[in-house]
Structure formats: structure tokens, C-alpha cells
């Protein structure tokens, strides 16, 4: 049965796809990202899908008493696959030209999983945190949401048909129960398994079921709200709730969870109470909103690979506002895709048998190509070796796993598979996580049990509380619970070796993390967007905790690794892809960071603090000597002719990690000699 067309639904789609695009473009105005909650556009799509799909199925069941799976899935295939396959085909040559080997393999795997309606599982199990910078370089990361919807399209009609046939009088109770269970699971999952919670259907189902519940009441009542007063007020309320989510949500919040409920309620209010005489409905039904809504699927498909390849090539680095042109390109190519792909394949005059043959052929072609890429390890001979080394840097953080295959970057008790009684703990932030992969291998060779306890932006024994000068609110990066957990675990394992390090210079600098990463640092003029909350009492507490642990353990303090004034990996890629500069010419030039004295000045507080902690069980490692004084006087180098020493602005690269770990292992050997 055909549904009555509701233009305001397309208007909602327009809002959803627009905020997603602006979120991924990372548009910043006066240092603030107004669309930092734009990822909620996907949640809006989920509610709309739940509403429309349930309406289609229930209306057919109510009016005919049966349901045609054949016609339903034919419509889904016509709607989803032609445009998706077209985007994939166009992306393949760009992937060949610009994706480095490991990224090319990852790209091919993501395509295969996407074609199998399961890319959400792939991105979760490959350790990809949505919203992280690394994810912006994965052209098909956005297909996770398509996989969630496709899984819903496969499972929900079957469940709904069985429920309608055998438990019809309890249908609404079952839908509401499913909503409550899924929401409860999401609330639990976001605190215990946030990545899995973000990506999977069981914790997203309540958003889809919210739309399903609306569809049920509309069909059972024969209408939506007829209360004119509520129809005038509540759509506006719904829009405010959506706007609040866009403005105030961010990547750090628990999502999906109870927090997301306000957004979903807002979408439901607009769907249920919209009325032709109400202002929000009129706005959403305008040609502009409806037009954007009609091409929203193509916009969603195209924007992410276009942005990803733009970032990979280095366009955003060379041209500050280039993303505006990429947004325009996304709109233009989406218009083409809508009129010549989507509409063409959805036209019933175009026989489904022909469509099925075309789709099957494209499926086979893309699958074969993807498998060839994977089996060829991404065709490494396409690029100079140093570019291949750069590519490996992006995967190093996620190489260390525990016995259950769980990634170790942000988890406690993630130990190497070694039953030795000799234990080495690694504590610190992502700098220490960067060296953990190589350190794990070196320690296993020496028969040590390695226990990394690293947490991003969380240095050991120091609450990372900052005060945002613009909002005057505290931002806590490292909780007391996390600190206590690490401390207690070490106390329970005396006679261990404890390695402690990280970005201590940054933590004590008073500069914001964003400014630090973007290198808005100079000796005379540090931009104090944030002010540090570290007092002498906290530093003294830190000192005492280290000395306390040293009573029963050997402590190795790692001094801060020097930050540099640019991302050398992006600099090399930009020179290669955009400026056609030969890699050898670039590497032969001495590309130094800022002078060594700048590093010393910025690190003075960290050096003073670490330098004040001394006894016979405390040992020190100085990574800056590897890339600064010992190579070129007065400068810290970023690379030599074969290797780079940074994976971005400040993290040590794989090669640098090996060099740092060699220093650590020499200290461990001295500790062993003393103990013998």
C-alpha cells in the first residue's frame, strides 16, 4: 500500500544530512565548532526509517492480511544498492592513487563488509573509534549506519510479521518492550563497551523502534494528532530539542544512551504533531528543505569519501577553506547521482531483472578487486618506502591486544600472553601506548609479563582537570577511579618494573589540547585558551606517590618526547601528492622542528618535577636525546633518509618507539644485573 507523501519528512532528512556533513567538515567559527553534535543526524535518519518501514509493512498487513517480502526487498535494493555501488566504483581509482598500502587494504575490507551489510562490525572490531581523527581518513566509515539499517530491514519485517500473525493484540506492548530493552542496553553499553554500543543494531534499535511506535499508533488510530494547540507548539519544541543536541552534544558524551533520548523525542514530536498549518511543518516543506531531503541519501554516500580523500591528499592543509569547495562538489555530484542513478533505478519501468543483473555484475567486480588488493597487501610498490612507513604509523596503536582480542590502548589489565612472574607495567597516556607494541615484543623475548595500563590524555597519578576559560567549566580527563585502579594494581604486584611517561610538558603547560595538536605554540606567545589546575600540592603528591611505589618496585621515568611544529607525515604526503615533489629531494632537505631550546623552555616544569624524584630504585630515560642533541646540534629532527621519528605532531613513530625501547631495555638489563 502506497504511503501518503509527507514533505516535512524530507525536510527532516535535510536537517539530518546537513548536520552530518557539517560535522564531518569540522567547520570552525571563531575557534568553536557549532556542529560538534552533528553526528546525531544519523539518529534522526534511524527514527525516520523506523517510522516509514513500519508504516509500509503494517499498512500492507492491515489492508491485505499478508506481506510481500519480494516487493519489499526489491524496493530496498532499488533504493540502496545502485547509488552505493556507484560511489564505490568512482572511489576505486582514487583509492589506488592516494591510499597507502595498509589503508588500501583497510579500504578494501571495509567495502567487502559494507557489501555484506556488516561494516559496523568491521569498524568496531578493527578498533576504529567514530569521531577520532584516524576515522576521517577512512572513505567508507560512514557505511556503518547503512549496515545497521540494512540489518534492520532484514530482521524487522520477519519479527513484525510473526508478531502480527500470532501476537497481534500485544503488538504495541512488544514494540514498547523492545524500545525499553534496547534503550536500557544502550545505557549500559555506553559505560561498559562504548564502541560496540555505538555501532550495533541492538543498542540502536530503540531509535528505529521509536519511529515504529509512531507508525503503529497512526495506523491503529487512522490519524496523527488532531489537537490544534499541541500541533502548533510541539513541532517547535521538537526542533529546539534537535537544535540543542546539535549544539551541545560532542564526541566525548555517552552516545547512544539516555542522553540521546531528548533528540529522539524531538524528532518524534515533529513527525507526530506536524500539521500543514503549523510554521515548522511549513518550513520543512519548503522547496529548499524538500530538495535537500530528496538527495539526502546521495549526499550522505558521497560526502564522506570526498572529505576523506581531500584530507588524505592534503587539500585541507594547503587550502584552509577548501572544505567549502568540497561541500559544493558533494552537492553537485549528489544531484547527478540522484537524477541519473537513484531515480533511474527506482523507476518501475526499469525491469528488476535487468537491475539485478547489473548489481550482481558490479558486486562481483568490486569483490574481486577488493580481494586482489587484500591478497597483494595493498600493492606496496606504488609508493616510496617512507610513505609505506608512514602508513604503518596509523595502525600501530591498535596492534596490541589481550587474550580476547581486545584492543589495549584504553583498557586496564591488557597483558601480553606470558605467564612469567617477572612483571613490567607501562603507565601513561597515548605516548606510552605508541611504544607499547614494540616494547611488548622486546619484553616477551626477555621472558617478562608485560602489562600496559595506558589511557589517552591520562598521565599517571595526576588528575587532568582543566578549566575552560570560555565556559568556566571543569574538564576532567583522568579520573580518580582510573588513577586508583592503576595504583592498586601495582601495589598488589611488588617487585615489578614500572615504566611511567607521557606528555607531561603539555599537561603542565596550561595550553589546550587542541592548540597543542594544531601547534599554536611559541616560546613568547602560548595561546592560553585553558588554564592548568596543577598546584604545588598536586605535584608534591605526584612525587610522593612515585617514591612510595619505588619502595617495592623499580621505577623507570620517561622524560617527555619533544613536540614538533608540524605533522611530518602530512608534510611528506602533501609534498608527494599535491606538489609533485620527489621524496628524495624532500628527505635530503633538513626538515627540522623548532629549535631545541624551545622544547627545553616548554618542558622546564616537567624536567624540574621529574628531576626532583630520585633514589636508588628510580631510573630515567631521555628520549629527546635520540632526535635532538645527539643528531644535529640545537635542533630536533623529524626524519632521516629512511625513517620518520613522528607519527603526527608529537607521538613517537614506530622507528622512534624502537629507539626509545632500546633505551628502556638497557635500563632493564642494568636492573637485572643489580638484582643478580
Secondary structure, 3 states (H helix, E strand, C coil): CCCCCCHHHHHHHHHHHHHHHHHHHCCCECCECCCCCHHHHHHHHHHHHHHHHHHHHHHHHHHHCCCCHHHHHHHHHHHHHHHHHHHHHHHHHHHHHHCCHHHHHHHHHHHHHHHCCCHHHHHHHCCCCCCCHHHHHCCCCCHHHHHHHHHHHHHHHHHHHHHHHHCHHHHHHHHHHHHHHHHHHHHHHHHHCHHHHHHCHHHHHHHHHHHHHHHHHHHHHCCCCCCHHHHHHHHHHHHHHHHHHHHHCCCCCCCCCHHHHHHHHHHHHHHHHCCCCCHHHHHHCCHHHHHHHHCHHHHHHHHHHHHHHHHHHCHHHHCCCHHHHHHHHHHHHHHHHHHHHHHHHHCCCCCHHHHHHHHHHHHHHHHHHHHHHHHCCCCHHHCCHHHHHHHHHHHHCCCCECCCCCECCCCCCEECCCCCCCEEEEEECHHHHHHHHHHHHHHHHCCCEEEEEECCCCCCCCCCEEEECCCCCEEECCCHHHHHHHHHHHHCCCCCEEEEECCHHHHCCCCCHHHHHCCCCCCCCCCCCEEECCCHHHHHHHHHHHHHHCCCCEEEEECCCCCCCCCHHHHHHHHHHCCCCCHHHHHHCCCEEEEHHHHHHHCHHHHHHHHCCCCCCEEEECCHHHHCCCCECCEEECECCCCECECCCCCECHHHHHHHHHHHHHHHHHHHHHHC
